[in-house]
Amino acid sequence: MEVRDAIYSRRSVRAYSDQPVDRATVEALLKAATQAPSSMNEQPWAFVIVQDPRQLTLWSERIKGYVLQRLQPDSPLTKYRDMLASPDYHVFHRAGTLIIICARPGAHNGEEDCSLAAQNLMLAAHAMGLGTCPIGFARPWLNRAKSKRELAIPATYKMVFPVIVGYPKGETAAVARKEPEVLLWR
Protein backbone atom coordinates (compact mmCIF):
# COMPACT_ATOMS: atom_id res chain seq x y z
CA MET A 1 0.00 0.00 0.00
CA GLU A 2 1.33 3.42 -0.90
CA VAL A 3 1.74 5.81 2.03
CA ARG A 4 -0.63 8.37 0.55
CA ASP A 5 -3.27 5.69 -0.03
CA ALA A 6 -2.91 4.56 3.59
CA ILE A 7 -3.28 8.13 4.86
CA TYR A 8 -6.42 8.75 2.83
CA SER A 9 -8.09 5.38 3.43
CA ARG A 10 -7.37 4.73 7.14
CA ARG A 11 -10.49 4.97 9.31
CA SER A 12 -11.27 4.87 13.02
CA VAL A 13 -12.87 1.44 13.24
CA ARG A 14 -15.50 0.78 15.90
CA ALA A 15 -16.63 -2.75 14.95
CA TYR A 16 -14.29 -5.74 15.18
CA SER A 17 -14.40 -9.45 14.46
CA ASP A 18 -13.47 -12.02 17.09
CA GLN A 19 -10.22 -12.88 15.28
CA PRO A 20 -7.33 -12.20 17.68
CA VAL A 21 -4.27 -10.17 16.70
CA ASP A 22 -1.29 -12.47 17.18
CA ARG A 23 1.90 -11.58 19.03
CA ALA A 24 4.05 -11.34 15.89
CA THR A 25 1.63 -8.83 14.37
CA VAL A 26 1.59 -6.71 17.54
CA GLU A 27 5.39 -6.78 17.61
CA ALA A 28 5.49 -5.65 13.96
CA LEU A 29 3.18 -2.74 14.87
CA LEU A 30 5.43 -1.76 17.77
CA LYS A 31 8.47 -1.78 15.47
CA ALA A 32 6.60 0.46 13.01
CA ALA A 33 5.69 2.81 15.86
CA THR A 34 9.32 3.14 16.92
CA GLN A 35 10.31 4.32 13.45
CA ALA A 36 8.59 7.64 14.18
CA PRO A 37 10.70 10.76 14.50
CA SER A 38 11.33 12.04 18.00
CA SER A 39 12.64 15.23 19.49
CA MET A 40 16.42 15.03 19.87
CA ASN A 41 16.10 11.32 18.98
CA GLU A 42 15.01 10.59 22.56
CA GLN A 43 12.58 7.87 21.43
CA PRO A 44 10.63 8.36 24.67
CA TRP A 45 7.96 5.74 24.07
CA ALA A 46 7.09 2.64 26.02
CA PHE A 47 4.14 0.34 25.37
CA VAL A 48 1.44 -1.45 27.33
CA ILE A 49 -0.40 -4.23 25.50
CA VAL A 50 -3.65 -5.66 26.88
CA GLN A 51 -5.37 -8.55 25.10
CA ASP A 52 -7.46 -9.97 27.94
CA PRO A 53 -11.12 -9.40 26.95
CA ARG A 54 -12.32 -9.61 30.57
CA GLN A 55 -9.82 -6.95 31.59
CA LEU A 56 -10.87 -4.69 28.72
CA THR A 57 -14.57 -5.10 29.60
CA LEU A 58 -13.88 -4.35 33.27
CA TRP A 59 -11.86 -1.26 32.35
CA SER A 60 -14.57 -0.14 29.94
CA GLU A 61 -17.10 -0.10 32.78
CA ARG A 62 -14.70 1.71 35.12
CA ILE A 63 -13.79 4.30 32.48
CA LYS A 64 -17.44 4.98 31.66
CA GLY A 65 -18.20 5.56 35.34
CA TYR A 66 -15.12 7.73 35.78
CA VAL A 67 -15.94 9.95 32.79
CA LEU A 68 -19.64 10.25 33.70
CA GLN A 69 -18.82 11.14 37.30
CA ARG A 70 -16.57 14.02 36.19
CA LEU A 71 -18.61 15.26 33.24
CA GLN A 72 -19.19 19.00 33.46
CA PRO A 73 -22.31 20.54 31.85
CA ASP A 74 -20.22 22.78 29.59
CA SER A 75 -17.90 19.97 28.48
CA PRO A 76 -17.87 19.03 24.79
CA LEU A 77 -18.15 15.43 26.02
CA THR A 78 -21.66 16.08 27.39
CA LYS A 79 -23.14 14.97 24.05
CA TYR A 80 -21.78 11.48 24.81
CA ARG A 81 -23.51 11.15 28.19
CA ASP A 82 -26.24 8.77 26.97
CA MET A 83 -23.76 6.65 25.03
CA LEU A 84 -21.44 6.35 28.05
CA ALA A 85 -24.39 5.51 30.31
CA SER A 86 -25.56 2.69 28.05
CA PRO A 87 -24.73 -0.80 29.37
CA ASP A 88 -24.23 -1.88 25.73
CA TYR A 89 -21.50 0.66 25.01
CA HIS A 90 -17.96 -0.71 25.26
CA VAL A 91 -15.24 1.97 25.40
CA PHE A 92 -12.85 -0.32 23.49
CA HIS A 93 -15.51 -1.35 20.95
CA ARG A 94 -14.82 -4.99 21.85
CA ALA A 95 -11.53 -4.94 19.97
CA GLY A 96 -9.18 -7.71 21.04
CA THR A 97 -6.08 -5.59 21.55
CA LEU A 98 -5.38 -2.34 23.36
CA ILE A 99 -1.97 -0.73 22.89
CA ILE A 100 -1.18 2.19 25.16
CA ILE A 101 1.75 4.33 24.08
CA CYS A 102 3.39 5.86 27.13
CA ALA A 103 5.94 8.66 27.45
CA ARG A 104 8.98 8.14 29.64
CA PRO A 105 9.53 10.86 32.25
CA GLY A 106 11.75 13.81 31.41
CA ALA A 107 11.35 13.59 27.63
CA HIS A 108 11.59 16.93 25.87
CA ASN A 109 8.45 16.44 23.75
CA GLY A 110 7.33 13.04 24.92
CA GLU A 111 3.61 13.41 24.28
CA GLU A 112 4.11 14.71 20.76
CA ASP A 113 6.65 11.99 20.00
CA CYS A 114 4.28 9.29 21.28
CA SER A 115 1.53 10.71 19.08
CA LEU A 116 3.85 10.44 16.07
CA ALA A 117 4.55 6.81 17.03
CA ALA A 118 0.79 6.22 17.27
CA GLN A 119 0.24 7.53 13.75
CA ASN A 120 2.93 5.17 12.44
CA LEU A 121 1.30 2.28 14.29
CA MET A 122 -2.17 3.08 12.94
CA LEU A 123 -0.95 3.44 9.34
CA ALA A 124 1.04 0.20 9.58
CA ALA A 125 -2.00 -1.60 11.02
CA HIS A 126 -4.16 -0.31 8.17
CA ALA A 127 -1.63 -1.53 5.61
CA MET A 128 -1.78 -4.97 7.29
CA GLY A 129 -5.59 -5.14 7.02
CA LEU A 130 -6.19 -4.21 10.66
CA GLY A 131 -8.46 -1.55 12.07
CA THR A 132 -7.54 0.93 14.79
CA CYS A 133 -9.22 3.63 16.83
CA PRO A 134 -7.74 6.06 19.35
CA ILE A 135 -9.58 5.86 22.69
CA GLY A 136 -9.42 9.32 24.24
CA PHE A 137 -12.04 8.49 26.88
CA ALA A 138 -9.54 6.11 28.48
CA ARG A 139 -6.60 8.47 28.90
CA PRO A 140 -7.63 10.31 32.11
CA TRP A 141 -8.56 7.06 33.85
CA LEU A 142 -5.37 5.31 32.73
CA ASN A 143 -3.25 8.18 34.07
CA ARG A 144 -4.62 7.87 37.60
CA ALA A 145 -2.05 6.68 40.11
CA LYS A 146 -4.36 3.79 41.07
CA SER A 147 -4.64 2.60 37.45
CA LYS A 148 -0.88 2.76 36.97
CA ARG A 149 -0.33 0.77 40.18
CA GLU A 150 -2.81 -1.86 38.99
CA LEU A 151 -0.78 -2.22 35.77
CA ALA A 152 2.61 -1.98 37.51
CA ILE A 153 3.44 1.08 35.37
CA PRO A 154 5.86 3.52 37.00
CA ALA A 155 3.98 6.58 38.28
CA THR A 156 6.29 8.91 36.35
CA TYR A 157 5.27 7.52 32.94
CA LYS A 158 2.41 9.28 31.15
CA MET A 159 -0.19 7.24 29.30
CA VAL A 160 -0.39 9.29 26.11
CA PHE A 161 -2.16 7.37 23.38
CA PRO A 162 -4.49 4.41 23.96
CA VAL A 163 -5.38 2.78 20.63
CA ILE A 164 -7.37 -0.36 19.93
CA VAL A 165 -6.35 -2.78 17.20
CA GLY A 166 -8.25 -5.62 15.59
CA TYR A 167 -9.72 -7.08 12.44
CA PRO A 168 -12.55 -4.86 11.17
CA LYS A 169 -16.08 -6.24 10.98
CA GLY A 170 -17.50 -4.69 7.83
CA GLU A 171 -16.59 -1.40 6.21
CA THR A 172 -16.11 1.95 7.93
CA ALA A 173 -17.33 4.89 5.89
CA ALA A 174 -15.16 7.92 5.28
CA VAL A 175 -15.88 11.04 7.30
CA ALA A 176 -15.76 14.38 5.53
CA ARG A 177 -12.66 16.45 6.26
CA LYS A 178 -12.48 20.22 6.50
CA GLU A 179 -10.21 22.14 4.19
CA PRO A 180 -6.88 23.11 5.76
CA GLU A 181 -7.05 26.38 7.69
CA VAL A 182 -3.98 28.35 6.65
CA LEU A 183 -3.23 31.16 9.07
CA LEU A 184 -0.20 32.47 7.23
CA TRP A 185 1.46 31.77 3.90
CA ARG A 186 4.17 34.21 2.87
SULFEN-V921867 format. One record per residue. N is the residue number from 1. RES is the residue in one small letter. SS is DSSP state (a for helix, b for strand, c for the rest). PSI is psi in degrees with one decimal (999 if undefined). Layout:
BEGIN
n->N res->RES ss->SS psi->PSI
n->N res->RES ss->SS psi->PSI
END
This chain:
BEGIN
n->1 res->m ss->c psi->132.2
n->2 res->e ss->c psi->147.6
n->3 res->v ss->a psi->-46.8
n->4 res->r ss->a psi->-40.1
n->5 res->d ss->a psi->-42.1
n->6 res->a ss->a psi->-43.5
n->7 res->i ss->a psi->-43.9
n->8 res->y ss->a psi->-16.9
n->9 res->s ss->a psi->-7.7
n->10 res->r ss->c psi->140.2
n->11 res->r ss->c psi->157.6
n->12 res->s ss->b psi->108.4
n->13 res->v ss->c psi->133.9
n->14 res->r ss->c psi->17.6
n->15 res->a ss->c psi->123.0
n->16 res->y ss->b psi->149.4
n->17 res->s ss->c psi->174.5
n->18 res->d ss->c psi->-7.0
n->19 res->q ss->c psi->122.6
n->20 res->p ss->c psi->153.8
n->21 res->v ss->c psi->119.9
n->22 res->d ss->c psi->164.0
n->23 res->r ss->a psi->-43.4
n->24 res->a ss->a psi->-38.0
n->25 res->t ss->a psi->-44.0
n->26 res->v ss->a psi->-43.0
n->27 res->e ss->a psi->-39.0
n->28 res->a ss->a psi->-37.9
n->29 res->l ss->a psi->-40.6
n->30 res->l ss->a psi->-40.8
n->31 res->k ss->a psi->-39.8
n->32 res->a ss->a psi->-41.3
n->33 res->a ss->a psi->-41.1
n->34 res->t ss->c psi->-1.5
n->35 res->q ss->c psi->-1.1
n->36 res->a ss->c psi->152.3
n->37 res->p ss->c psi->155.0
n->38 res->s ss->c psi->149.8
n->39 res->s ss->a psi->126.8
n->40 res->m ss->a psi->25.7
n->41 res->n ss->a psi->34.4
n->42 res->e ss->c psi->-26.7
n->43 res->q ss->c psi->63.5
n->44 res->p ss->c psi->9.7
n->45 res->w ss->b psi->150.8
n->46 res->a ss->b psi->159.5
n->47 res->f ss->b psi->144.6
n->48 res->v ss->b psi->127.6
n->49 res->i ss->b psi->126.4
n->50 res->v ss->b psi->122.5
n->51 res->q ss->c psi->11.6
n->52 res->d ss->c psi->110.4
n->53 res->p ss->a psi->-34.1
n->54 res->r ss->a psi->-41.5
n->55 res->q ss->a psi->-43.6
n->56 res->l ss->a psi->-37.9
n->57 res->t ss->a psi->-43.2
n->58 res->l ss->a psi->-47.2
n->59 res->w ss->a psi->-37.8
n->60 res->s ss->a psi->-46.8
n->61 res->e ss->a psi->-42.5
n->62 res->r ss->a psi->-42.4
n->63 res->i ss->a psi->-43.4
n->64 res->k ss->a psi->-47.6
n->65 res->g ss->a psi->-42.0
n->66 res->y ss->a psi->-47.6
n->67 res->v ss->a psi->-46.0
n->68 res->l ss->a psi->-38.9
n->69 res->q ss->a psi->-31.1
n->70 res->r ss->a psi->3.8
n->71 res->l ss->c psi->120.5
n->72 res->q ss->c psi->146.9
n->73 res->p ss->c psi->-31.6
n->74 res->d ss->c psi->6.6
n->75 res->s ss->c psi->142.5
n->76 res->p ss->a psi->-14.5
n->77 res->l ss->a psi->-10.0
n->78 res->t ss->a psi->-33.7
n->79 res->k ss->a psi->-13.1
n->80 res->y ss->a psi->4.6
n->81 res->r ss->a psi->-51.2
n->82 res->d ss->a psi->-39.8
n->83 res->m ss->a psi->-47.4
n->84 res->l ss->a psi->-29.9
n->85 res->a ss->a psi->-16.6
n->86 res->s ss->c psi->131.2
n->87 res->p ss->c psi->-19.6
n->88 res->d ss->c psi->-19.2
n->89 res->y ss->c psi->129.4
n->90 res->h ss->c psi->118.0
n->91 res->v ss->c psi->-36.1
n->92 res->f ss->c psi->12.5
n->93 res->h ss->c psi->28.0
n->94 res->r ss->c psi->26.4
n->95 res->a ss->c psi->152.4
n->96 res->g ss->c psi->-12.2
n->97 res->t ss->b psi->133.1
n->98 res->l ss->b psi->126.3
n->99 res->i ss->b psi->124.1
n->100 res->i ss->b psi->121.2
n->101 res->i ss->b psi->123.0
n->102 res->c ss->b psi->148.6
n->103 res->a ss->b psi->130.9
n->104 res->r ss->c psi->152.9
n->105 res->p ss->c psi->148.6
n->106 res->g ss->c psi->2.5
n->107 res->a ss->c psi->143.3
n->108 res->h ss->c psi->-49.9
n->109 res->n ss->c psi->51.9
n->110 res->g ss->a psi->-44.1
n->111 res->e ss->a psi->-42.6
n->112 res->e ss->a psi->-44.2
n->113 res->d ss->a psi->-40.0
n->114 res->c ss->a psi->-33.6
n->115 res->s ss->a psi->-37.3
n->116 res->l ss->a psi->-41.4
n->117 res->a ss->a psi->-38.9
n->118 res->a ss->a psi->-41.4
n->119 res->q ss->a psi->-43.3
n->120 res->n ss->a psi->-46.5
n->121 res->l ss->a psi->-45.1
n->122 res->m ss->a psi->-38.8
n->123 res->l ss->a psi->-40.7
n->124 res->a ss->a psi->-43.3
n->125 res->a ss->a psi->-44.6
n->126 res->h ss->a psi->-44.6
n->127 res->a ss->a psi->-23.5
n->128 res->m ss->c psi->5.2
n->129 res->g ss->c psi->13.6
n->130 res->l ss->c psi->156.7
n->131 res->g ss->b psi->154.9
n->132 res->t ss->b psi->162.3
n->133 res->c ss->b psi->124.1
n->134 res->p ss->b psi->143.4
n->135 res->i ss->c psi->80.8
n->136 res->g ss->a psi->-31.5
n->137 res->f ss->a psi->-29.9
n->138 res->a ss->a psi->-26.2
n->139 res->r ss->a psi->-50.7
n->140 res->p ss->a psi->-40.5
n->141 res->w ss->a psi->-42.0
n->142 res->l ss->a psi->-29.3
n->143 res->n ss->c psi->-0.4
n->144 res->r ss->c psi->146.0
n->145 res->a ss->a psi->-40.8
n->146 res->k ss->a psi->-41.7
n->147 res->s ss->a psi->-42.0
n->148 res->k ss->a psi->-40.1
n->149 res->r ss->a psi->-43.2
n->150 res->e ss->a psi->-34.1
n->151 res->l ss->a psi->-3.9
n->152 res->a ss->c psi->38.6
n->153 res->i ss->c psi->131.3
n->154 res->p ss->c psi->137.9
n->155 res->a ss->c psi->-25.8
n->156 res->t ss->c psi->-9.4
n->157 res->y ss->c psi->145.9
n->158 res->k ss->b psi->126.2
n->159 res->m ss->b psi->109.2
n->160 res->v ss->b psi->-46.6
n->161 res->f ss->b psi->93.4
n->162 res->p ss->b psi->128.3
n->163 res->v ss->b psi->133.6
n->164 res->i ss->b psi->152.5
n->165 res->v ss->b psi->137.9
n->166 res->g ss->b psi->-177.0
n->167 res->y ss->c psi->121.8
n->168 res->p ss->b psi->144.0
n->169 res->k ss->c psi->104.3
n->170 res->g ss->c psi->-171.0
n->171 res->e ss->c psi->149.5
n->172 res->t ss->c psi->121.1
n->173 res->a ss->c psi->151.2
n->174 res->a ss->c psi->147.7
n->175 res->v ss->c psi->135.2
n->176 res->a ss->c psi->141.5
n->177 res->r ss->c psi->143.7
n->178 res->k ss->c psi->155.0
n->179 res->e ss->c psi->150.3
n->180 res->p ss->c psi->135.3
n->181 res->e ss->c psi->111.1
n->182 res->v ss->c psi->114.7
n->183 res->l ss->c psi->-28.2
n->184 res->l ss->c psi->136.4
n->185 res->w ss->c psi->102.4
n->186 res->r ss->c psi->999
END
